[in-house]
Amino acid sequence: MASISPTAQAYLKDIYGVIPEPQSANDLANNIDPHTLTSTIPNSFDNDNTDLRIDEQVGQKLSVFYRYLHDTFPSFQGSGTFIASPIPGLSATVTKAPGTQHMGHATYIFSPTLLANIGYAYSNGSILTTPQGALLSSQSKDINISMPYPNTVGVVPTIAINSMTTLGGGVVYVDHGVNQQAFGDLTKTFRSHTLIGGFSYNHYQKQENNSGGGNQGSFGFINDAAYAIVQQAQLPGVAAVQSFANFLLGNANNGFNQSSRNVQVNIQSDLYEGFLQDNWKIRPRLTFNLGVRYSYFGQPYDANGNLSNFDPSTYSSANAPTISSNGLLCFKGT
C-alpha cells in the first residue's frame, strides 16, 4: 500500500490501538474466524429509593396529606446505551435516571353541608447518559477531521467498515420531563341534591436531544466491485479486507453524512378541565347523577422551534402536492 491517510493513522493509534487482540487460538478451536474478538462486558444497575408520607388532622375541620417519592437508579452499560460498540474500552456509558414525586392534598370542612378539596402534584423524571471510552474526542486527540459542520457532541466521527463492527459512540443524552397538576373541588349538600364543582390544570414539559446520535458525522467504507479478487471473491473476509484497505487509503467509497446540529427539543403542553355535577337523590332507592365536563387539550409545541405539528387551519388545497401520471410527487412551483 503506497500510503496510509493521516486520518486513518490517527484512528489506528487512538481507537484501534486500545482494542484487545482477538483470542485466535480459541477462535480456531471453536471453528470461527481467528480475527473475531469475543468479550464479556459487565453492566451494573443499582437503585436507591426514598419514600415519605405524612397524614395530619389539624383540628376538627382540616386534614392534610403529603407524599414524597424519589429514586436515583444509576447504571453502567459497558458497551453503550443507544449506540453500542461491543468492544471493551470504546463506548461505555454511565447513566443516571432519577425520578421525584411530590403530592400535597388538603380537605377543609366549612360546615356539615360544605366541603372543599385542593391539591398539587409535581413529578419529574430524567435519563442522563454520559459516554466514556476512546470514542470521545477528549480521549482520541489525534483525530481531528475538518467537516462541513462543527462537531458539537465531543465524539469522533463514526467509522463503518463493511463486514466489521461499526466504531461509533453515543453522545451525551439528556431526557428530562416535568409534570405539574393543580386540582380542586367544592361539594355542597342542599336538601336532596349534592352539588360538586371542580377544576384541574396540568402542564407537561419534556426536553430531549437525539438519542440515536449527534452531529459527529459518519464515514462508510465498502469493498470495490471493480477490483474483485476473482478466485477468492466468495471466501469470508475478502470484503472486509478490501473495505479496510479503503479506510486506510481514506477512500470513503460508501459515503459520508453529518447532521448540521444535535437537535434538542422542548415539548410543552397544557390541559385544562372543569366540571359540574349534581347527585340528585329523588327517592331513597333512586339517584340521578347529572353533570357536565369541559376539557381543553392544548396542542403540544416545541418551545425551541425545532419540531412542528399539523395545523388544519393553515391547510390550503391550492398548495397541496399532486401525483403526476408517471408516479412522481409534484409540489407547487416545480
C-alpha positions as CSV (number, residue, x, y, z in Angstrom):
1,M,0.0,0.0,0.0
2,A,1.5,3.3,-1.1
3,S,0.4,5.4,1.8
4,I,-2.0,5.5,4.8
5,S,-4.1,8.6,5.2
6,P,-3.3,10.8,8.2
7,T,-6.9,10.3,9.5
8,A,-6.6,6.5,9.3
9,Q,-3.3,6.7,11.1
10,A,-5.0,8.7,13.9
11,Y,-7.8,6.1,14.2
12,L,-5.2,3.3,14.2
13,K,-3.4,4.9,17.1
14,D,-6.3,6.3,19.2
15,I,-9.1,3.8,18.5
16,Y,-7.7,0.5,17.1
17,G,-4.7,0.8,19.4
18,V,-6.9,0.3,22.5
19,I,-8.8,-2.7,21.1
20,P,-7.7,-6.0,22.7
21,E,-6.2,-8.6,20.3
22,P,-8.6,-11.4,19.4
23,Q,-8.2,-14.8,21.0
24,S,-7.2,-16.5,17.8
25,A,-6.4,-19.9,19.3
26,N,-9.8,-20.0,21.0
27,D,-11.5,-18.8,17.8
28,L,-9.8,-21.6,15.7
29,A,-10.7,-24.2,18.4
30,N,-14.4,-23.2,18.0
31,N,-14.2,-23.1,14.2
32,I,-14.8,-19.4,13.9
33,D,-12.7,-16.6,12.1
34,P,-9.4,-16.2,14.1
35,H,-9.9,-12.4,13.8
36,T,-13.1,-12.5,15.9
37,L,-12.9,-10.7,19.2
38,T,-15.1,-12.2,21.8
39,S,-15.6,-10.2,25.0
40,T,-17.8,-10.1,28.1
41,I,-18.6,-6.6,29.2
42,P,-20.2,-6.1,32.5
43,N,-23.2,-3.9,33.2
44,S,-24.4,-2.7,36.6
45,F,-27.8,-1.5,37.7
46,D,-28.4,-0.1,41.2
47,N,-31.2,1.8,42.9
48,D,-31.8,4.0,46.0
49,N,-35.4,4.6,46.7
50,T,-36.8,7.0,49.3
51,D,-40.5,7.2,50.4
52,L,-42.1,9.6,52.8
53,R,-45.8,10.1,53.7
54,I,-47.4,12.5,56.1
55,D,-51.1,12.5,57.2
56,E,-52.2,15.1,59.7
57,Q,-55.6,16.0,61.1
58,V,-55.5,19.7,62.1
59,G,-58.4,20.3,64.4
60,Q,-61.9,19.2,63.5
61,K,-62.1,20.8,60.1
62,L,-58.8,20.5,58.3
63,S,-56.9,17.4,57.2
64,V,-53.7,17.4,55.1
65,F,-51.7,14.8,53.2
66,Y,-48.2,14.9,51.7
67,R,-46.3,12.2,49.8
68,Y,-42.7,12.2,48.6
69,L,-41.0,9.6,46.3
70,H,-37.5,9.7,45.0
71,D,-35.3,7.1,43.3
72,T,-31.8,7.5,41.7
73,F,-31.4,4.3,39.5
74,P,-27.7,4.8,38.4
75,S,-26.4,2.3,35.9
76,F,-23.3,1.4,33.9
77,Q,-23.5,0.0,30.4
78,G,-20.2,-1.5,29.3
79,S,-20.9,-1.4,25.6
80,G,-23.0,1.8,25.5
81,T,-26.7,2.6,25.7
82,F,-28.4,3.7,22.5
83,I,-25.4,3.1,20.2
84,A,-23.4,0.1,21.3
85,S,-19.9,-0.9,20.2
86,P,-19.4,-4.2,22.0
87,I,-15.7,-3.7,22.4
88,P,-14.0,-3.0,25.7
89,G,-12.8,0.5,26.2
90,L,-14.6,2.2,23.4
91,S,-18.2,3.3,24.2
92,A,-19.3,2.6,27.8
93,T,-21.9,4.8,29.3
94,V,-22.8,5.9,32.8
95,T,-26.5,6.7,33.2
96,K,-28.5,8.3,36.0
97,A,-32.2,8.1,35.8
98,P,-33.6,9.9,38.8
99,G,-37.3,10.4,39.4
100,T,-39.1,12.5,42.0
101,Q,-42.7,12.9,43.0
102,H,-44.4,15.5,45.4
103,M,-48.1,15.5,46.1
104,G,-50.0,17.6,48.6
105,H,-53.7,17.5,49.4
106,A,-55.9,19.3,51.8
107,T,-59.6,18.9,52.8
108,Y,-61.5,21.6,54.7
109,I,-65.0,21.2,56.2
110,F,-66.7,24.6,56.3
111,S,-69.9,23.2,57.6
112,P,-71.8,19.8,57.7
113,T,-73.0,20.6,54.2
114,L,-70.0,22.3,52.6
115,L,-66.6,20.7,51.9
116,A,-63.5,21.7,49.8
117,N,-60.6,19.7,48.4
118,I,-57.5,21.2,46.9
119,G,-54.2,19.7,45.8
120,Y,-51.0,20.0,43.9
121,A,-48.8,17.2,42.3
122,Y,-45.4,17.5,40.8
123,S,-43.2,14.8,39.2
124,N,-40.1,14.7,37.2
125,G,-38.0,12.0,35.6
126,S,-34.7,12.1,33.8
127,I,-32.3,10.0,31.8
128,L,-28.8,11.4,31.9
129,T,-26.4,9.3,29.9
130,T,-22.7,10.2,29.7
131,P,-20.3,8.3,27.3
132,Q,-16.9,7.1,28.2
133,G,-14.0,5.5,26.3
134,A,-11.8,6.0,23.3
135,L,-14.5,7.2,21.0
136,L,-14.6,10.5,22.9
137,S,-12.8,13.4,21.2
138,S,-11.1,14.2,24.5
139,Q,-9.7,10.7,24.6
140,S,-8.6,10.5,21.0
141,K,-7.0,13.9,20.4
142,D,-5.1,12.8,17.3
143,I,-8.4,12.5,15.4
144,N,-9.1,16.0,14.1
145,I,-11.2,16.0,10.9
146,S,-12.4,19.1,9.1
147,M,-16.1,18.6,8.4
148,P,-18.9,20.6,6.8
149,Y,-20.5,21.4,10.2
150,P,-18.8,21.9,13.6
151,N,-18.8,18.7,15.7
152,T,-20.5,19.8,18.9
153,V,-21.0,16.5,20.7
154,G,-17.5,15.6,21.7
155,V,-17.4,12.2,19.9
156,V,-15.2,11.3,17.0
157,P,-16.8,10.6,13.6
158,T,-18.2,7.1,13.2
159,I,-16.3,4.6,11.1
160,A,-18.5,2.0,9.3
161,I,-16.4,-0.7,7.5
162,N,-18.2,-3.4,5.6
163,S,-18.2,-6.8,7.4
164,M,-16.6,-5.3,10.5
165,T,-18.0,-3.9,13.7
166,T,-19.0,-0.2,13.3
167,L,-17.0,2.1,15.5
168,G,-19.4,4.7,16.7
169,G,-20.2,6.1,20.1
170,G,-23.3,7.6,21.6
171,V,-23.4,11.2,22.6
172,V,-24.4,12.9,25.9
173,Y,-28.1,12.2,26.1
174,V,-30.5,14.3,28.3
175,D,-34.1,13.4,28.6
176,H,-35.9,15.5,31.3
177,G,-39.7,15.6,31.8
178,V,-41.7,17.6,34.3
179,N,-45.4,17.1,35.0
180,Q,-47.4,19.6,37.2
181,Q,-51.0,19.4,38.2
182,A,-53.2,21.6,40.3
183,F,-56.7,20.5,41.2
184,G,-59.6,21.2,43.5
185,D,-63.4,20.8,44.0
186,L,-66.2,22.1,46.2
187,T,-69.0,19.9,47.5
188,K,-72.3,21.4,48.7
189,T,-75.3,19.4,50.0
190,F,-78.7,21.0,49.6
191,R,-81.7,19.1,50.6
192,S,-81.8,16.1,48.2
193,H,-79.0,17.5,46.0
194,T,-75.3,17.0,46.3
195,L,-73.6,19.6,44.1
196,I,-69.9,19.2,43.1
197,G,-67.8,21.6,41.1
198,G,-64.1,21.3,40.3
199,F,-61.2,22.1,38.1
200,S,-57.8,20.6,37.1
201,Y,-54.8,22.1,35.3
202,N,-52.0,20.1,34.0
203,H,-48.7,21.3,32.5
204,Y,-46.3,18.9,30.8
205,Q,-42.7,19.7,29.7
206,K,-40.2,17.4,28.1
207,Q,-36.7,18.3,27.0
208,E,-34.7,15.8,24.9
209,N,-31.9,15.6,22.4
210,N,-31.4,12.9,19.8
211,S,-30.6,9.5,21.4
212,G,-29.6,7.9,18.1
213,G,-26.5,10.1,17.6
214,G,-25.4,13.7,17.4
215,N,-23.6,15.5,14.6
216,Q,-20.2,13.9,14.7
217,G,-20.7,12.5,11.2
218,S,-20.1,9.1,9.8
219,F,-17.8,7.6,7.1
220,G,-18.6,4.4,5.2
221,F,-16.2,2.0,3.5
222,I,-17.1,-1.0,1.3
223,N,-15.2,-3.3,-1.0
224,D,-14.6,-2.3,-4.6
225,A,-16.6,-4.3,-7.2
226,A,-14.1,-3.1,-9.9
227,Y,-11.2,-4.8,-8.1
228,A,-12.8,-8.1,-7.0
229,I,-10.5,-11.0,-6.3
230,V,-12.0,-13.5,-8.8
231,Q,-10.7,-16.7,-7.3
232,Q,-11.3,-15.8,-3.7
233,A,-14.3,-13.5,-4.0
234,Q,-16.6,-15.9,-2.2
235,L,-14.2,-16.5,0.7
236,P,-15.1,-15.0,4.1
237,G,-13.1,-11.9,4.9
238,V,-12.4,-10.7,1.4
239,A,-15.0,-7.9,1.5
240,A,-13.7,-6.8,5.0
241,V,-10.1,-6.7,3.8
242,Q,-10.9,-4.6,0.7
243,S,-13.2,-2.3,2.8
244,F,-10.5,-1.9,5.4
245,A,-8.0,-1.1,2.7
246,N,-10.2,1.8,1.5
247,F,-10.3,3.0,5.1
248,L,-6.5,3.0,5.3
249,L,-6.4,5.0,2.0
250,G,-9.0,7.5,3.2
251,N,-11.4,6.4,0.4
252,A,-14.9,6.7,2.0
253,N,-16.5,5.0,-1.0
254,N,-19.7,4.3,0.8
255,G,-20.3,8.0,1.5
256,F,-20.3,10.5,4.4
257,N,-23.2,12.0,6.2
258,Q,-23.4,14.6,9.0
259,S,-26.3,16.4,10.7
260,S,-25.9,20.2,10.9
261,R,-26.5,20.1,14.6
262,N,-27.5,18.0,17.6
263,V,-31.2,18.9,17.8
264,Q,-32.7,19.4,21.3
265,V,-36.5,19.8,21.7
266,N,-38.5,21.4,24.5
267,I,-42.0,20.0,24.2
268,Q,-44.7,21.6,26.3
269,S,-48.4,21.1,26.6
270,D,-51.3,22.3,28.8
271,L,-54.6,20.6,29.8
272,Y,-57.5,22.4,31.4
273,E,-60.6,20.7,32.8
274,G,-63.6,21.8,34.7
275,F,-66.8,20.0,35.8
276,L,-70.2,20.5,37.5
277,Q,-72.1,17.6,38.9
278,D,-75.4,17.1,40.7
279,N,-76.2,13.8,42.6
280,W,-79.9,14.2,42.9
281,K,-81.5,11.7,45.3
282,I,-85.1,11.6,44.1
283,R,-86.1,8.6,46.3
284,P,-84.2,6.5,48.9
285,R,-83.6,3.9,46.2
286,L,-83.2,6.2,43.2
287,T,-80.5,8.8,42.5
288,F,-79.8,10.7,39.3
289,N,-76.2,11.6,38.5
290,L,-76.2,14.7,36.2
291,G,-73.2,16.6,35.1
292,V,-71.1,18.4,32.5
293,R,-67.4,18.5,31.9
294,Y,-65.2,20.7,29.8
295,S,-61.7,19.6,28.7
296,Y,-59.2,21.6,26.7
297,F,-56.2,19.6,25.4
298,G,-53.6,22.2,24.3
299,Q,-51.6,21.4,21.2
300,P,-48.1,20.2,22.2
301,Y,-45.5,22.6,20.8
302,D,-41.7,22.8,20.8
303,A,-40.5,25.9,22.6
304,N,-37.2,25.7,20.8
305,G,-38.9,25.8,17.4
306,N,-37.3,22.6,16.0
307,L,-40.4,20.5,15.6
308,S,-43.8,21.2,14.1
309,N,-47.3,19.9,14.1
310,F,-50.1,19.9,11.6
311,D,-52.5,22.8,12.0
312,P,-55.7,22.2,10.0
313,S,-56.4,25.9,9.9
314,T,-53.3,26.5,7.7
315,Y,-54.1,23.9,5.1
316,S,-54.6,25.1,1.6
317,S,-55.7,22.7,-1.2
318,A,-54.1,25.0,-3.8
319,N,-50.7,24.3,-2.3
320,A,-51.2,20.6,-1.8
321,P,-48.7,18.3,-3.7
322,T,-50.1,16.2,-6.5
323,I,-49.0,12.9,-8.2
324,S,-48.2,13.0,-11.9
325,S,-49.1,10.4,-14.4
326,N,-45.7,8.8,-14.1
327,G,-46.0,8.5,-10.3
328,L,-43.8,11.4,-9.3
329,L,-44.7,13.7,-6.4
330,C,-45.1,17.2,-7.6
331,F,-45.0,20.4,-5.4
332,K,-46.4,23.8,-6.4
333,G,-43.9,25.8,-8.4
334,T,-41.9,22.7,-9.6
